[in-house]
Amino acid sequence: MAEEIERKFLVKEGWRPQHKGVRIAQGYLSSAPERTVRVRIKGDKGYLTVKGRNEGIRRAEFEYEIPLADAEAMMKLCEKPPVEKTRYLEEYEGHTWEVDIFAGANEELRVAEIELPAEDTVFAKPAWAGAEVSGDERYYNSSLSLHPYQQWAADKKK
């Protein structure tokens, strides 16, 4: 079975990309915690991804490339708003970090993820990686689709 083991961290102010990023738009056909079904357009490619419920930092993940036209059509069926971001890949001490700079309804959110081969893998944390948010469901992309980051400040004022 395919699975993903990842940890997430907020990105501190002052971080600057070292390489060109790729634009990503994604939507959710299902955002149920037991199974999320995501449609993603990454650059000029389409993907369909099914993920299982998180168990700590581990969960089942199945991802398939699909025709771009199909991904564009499926995006119209997704829950709104879509999650929009630019992803940058950063190498740091033998690991690849994915730094996502969000746009649209999640503007101002900056999250870095590191995928690991095992839950107990030791890794060095770059200086620009801030507080860990791995277990905080608010930072799951499926949650950001339903309750965007820009709404968090509005909710605090209520």
C-alpha positions in Angstrom: 0.0 0.0 0.0 1.2 3.5 -0.8 1.6 5.8 2.1 2.9 9.2 3.0 4.8 10.2 6.1 5.2 13.9 6.3 5.8 16.7 8.8 4.6 20.3 8.4 6.1 23.5 9.6 5.2 27.2 9.3 7.7 29.2 7.2 9.2 32.2 9.0 9.2 35.6 7.5 12.3 36.4 5.5 12.5 33.0 3.6 13.2 33.5 -0.1 13.0 30.8 -2.8 16.3 29.5 -4.2 14.6 28.1 -7.4 11.6 28.7 -9.6 8.3 27.4 -8.2 5.4 25.7 -9.8 1.8 26.9 -9.6 -0.7 24.4 -8.1 -4.5 24.6 -8.0 -6.4 21.8 -6.3 -9.9 21.1 -5.3 -11.6 18.4 -3.2 -14.3 16.0 -4.5 -14.4 14.7 -0.9 -12.8 16.3 2.2 -14.1 13.7 4.6 -11.3 12.9 7.1 -11.6 9.1 6.4 -10.9 9.7 2.7 -10.0 12.8 0.9 -10.2 12.8 -2.9 -8.2 15.6 -4.5 -7.9 16.9 -8.0 -4.7 18.8 -8.7 -3.4 20.8 -11.6 0.3 21.2 -11.1 1.9 23.2 -13.9 0.5 21.6 -17.1 -0.3 18.2 -15.6 -3.4 16.8 -13.9 -3.5 14.4 -10.9 -6.2 12.6 -8.9 -5.2 11.7 -5.3 -7.0 9.6 -2.7 -5.7 9.9 0.9 -6.8 8.0 4.0 -7.3 9.2 7.6 -4.2 10.6 9.3 -2.6 8.3 11.9 -0.1 10.7 13.5 2.1 11.8 10.6 1.3 8.7 8.4 -1.6 8.0 6.1 -2.5 6.0 2.9 -1.9 7.9 -0.3 -2.7 7.0 -3.9 -1.9 9.5 -6.7 -2.4 9.1 -10.4 -1.6 11.4 -13.3 -4.7 12.1 -15.4 -5.3 14.1 -18.6 -5.1 17.8 -18.0 -8.5 18.3 -19.6 -10.1 15.8 -17.2 -8.5 17.6 -14.2 -9.8 20.9 -15.4 -13.4 19.4 -15.8 -13.2 17.8 -12.4 -12.1 21.0 -10.7 -15.6 22.4 -11.6 -17.1 19.6 -9.4 -15.0 20.4 -6.4 -15.8 22.0 -3.1 -15.1 25.7 -3.2 -12.8 27.6 -3.0 -9.9 25.8 -4.6 -6.5 25.8 -2.8 -4.0 27.9 -4.8 -0.3 28.0 -4.1 3.2 28.0 -5.6 5.4 25.2 -4.5 9.2 25.5 -4.2 11.5 22.6 -3.6 14.4 23.3 -1.2 17.2 20.9 -0.5 18.5 21.0 3.0 21.0 18.5 4.6 20.0 15.5 2.4 16.2 16.1 2.4 13.9 17.8 0.0 11.5 20.3 1.6 8.3 21.5 -0.2 7.6 25.1 0.6 4.1 26.2 -0.3 3.3 29.9 -0.6 -0.5 30.1 -0.7 -2.6 32.5 -2.7 -6.3 33.3 -3.1 -8.4 32.6 0.0 -5.3 31.3 1.8 -3.0 34.2 1.0 -0.3 34.9 3.6 -0.1 31.3 4.7 3.4 29.7 4.2 3.9 26.0 5.0 6.9 23.7 4.5 6.5 19.9 4.4 9.1 17.2 4.5 8.3 13.7 3.4 10.1 11.0 5.4 10.8 7.3 4.8 9.8 6.5 8.4 8.2 8.3 11.3 11.4 8.2 13.4 13.6 9.6 10.6 16.0 12.1 12.0 16.4 15.3 9.9 17.8 18.8 10.3 15.3 21.6 10.4 16.3 24.7 8.4 16.4 28.1 10.2 13.4 29.3 8.1 11.2 26.4 9.3 9.2 27.7 12.3 6.6 26.0 14.5 5.5 22.5 13.7 1.9 22.1 12.7 1.9 18.5 11.6 -1.0 17.4 13.8 -3.1 20.6 13.4 -6.0 19.8 11.1 -6.5 23.5 10.2 -3.3 23.2 8.1 -4.5 20.2 6.0 -5.1 21.4 2.5 -8.5 19.8 2.6 -9.4 21.9 5.6 -8.0 25.0 3.9 -10.4 24.4 1.1 -13.4 24.5 3.5 -12.1 27.0 6.0 -9.5 29.2 4.3 -6.7 30.9 6.2 -8.1 34.4 5.5 -11.3 33.4 7.5 -9.2 32.6 10.6 -8.7 36.2 11.6 -12.4 37.0 11.0 -13.3 34.1 13.2 -11.1 35.3 16.0 -12.9 38.7 16.0 -16.3 37.1 16.5 
